[in-house]
Amino acid sequence: MEVAKPVQMILVEYICDECEKGKMVQKGHPKRSEVPWQYPHQCDNCGYVQWLEEPAYPRTTWKDLK
């Protein structure tokens, strides 16, 4: 049986570990040889590059409205 309910969308961002100001944005393709996959991310402020495990950032999630 299918059930529908309202949810709140949430944007999840990763703040740069280097400058602590910019947001990390996925750039390029994942390393498929690593488990879990790792995605290259670059800071939109200082340009720092970091490989982060999935999920890639920014991403969206949701929570139930109660």
PEQUI-V85570 format. One record per residue. N is the residue number from 1. SS is DSSP state (hx for helix, st for strand, lp for the rest). BURIAL is I if it has 9 or more other ideal C-beta (glycine too) atoms within 8 Angstrom, else O. Layout:
# PEQUI-V85570
n:N ss:SS burial:BURIAL
n:N ss:SS burial:BURIAL
This chain:
# PEQUI-V85570
n:1 ss:lp burial:O
n:2 ss:lp burial:O
n:3 ss:lp burial:O
n:4 ss:lp burial:O
n:5 ss:lp burial:O
n:6 ss:lp burial:O
n:7 ss:st burial:O
n:8 ss:st burial:O
n:9 ss:st burial:O
n:10 ss:st burial:O
n:11 ss:st burial:O
n:12 ss:st burial:I
n:13 ss:lp burial:O
n:14 ss:lp burial:I
n:15 ss:st burial:I
n:16 ss:lp burial:I
n:17 ss:lp burial:O
n:18 ss:lp burial:O
n:19 ss:lp burial:I
n:20 ss:lp burial:O
n:21 ss:lp burial:O
n:22 ss:lp burial:I
n:23 ss:st burial:I
n:24 ss:st burial:I
n:25 ss:st burial:I
n:26 ss:st burial:I
n:27 ss:lp burial:O
n:28 ss:lp burial:O
n:29 ss:lp burial:O
n:30 ss:lp burial:I
n:31 ss:st burial:O
n:32 ss:lp burial:O
n:33 ss:lp burial:O
n:34 ss:lp burial:I
n:35 ss:lp burial:O
n:36 ss:lp burial:O
n:37 ss:lp burial:I
n:38 ss:st burial:I
n:39 ss:st burial:I
n:40 ss:st burial:I
n:41 ss:st burial:I
n:42 ss:st burial:I
n:43 ss:st burial:I
n:44 ss:lp burial:O
n:45 ss:lp burial:I
n:46 ss:lp burial:I
n:47 ss:lp burial:O
n:48 ss:lp burial:I
n:49 ss:st burial:I
n:50 ss:st burial:I
n:51 ss:st burial:O
n:52 ss:st burial:I
n:53 ss:st burial:O
n:54 ss:lp burial:I
n:55 ss:lp burial:O
n:56 ss:lp burial:I
n:57 ss:lp burial:I
n:58 ss:lp burial:I
n:59 ss:st burial:O
n:60 ss:st burial:O
n:61 ss:st burial:O
n:62 ss:st burial:O
n:63 ss:st burial:O
n:64 ss:st burial:O
n:65 ss:lp burial:O
n:66 ss:lp burial:O
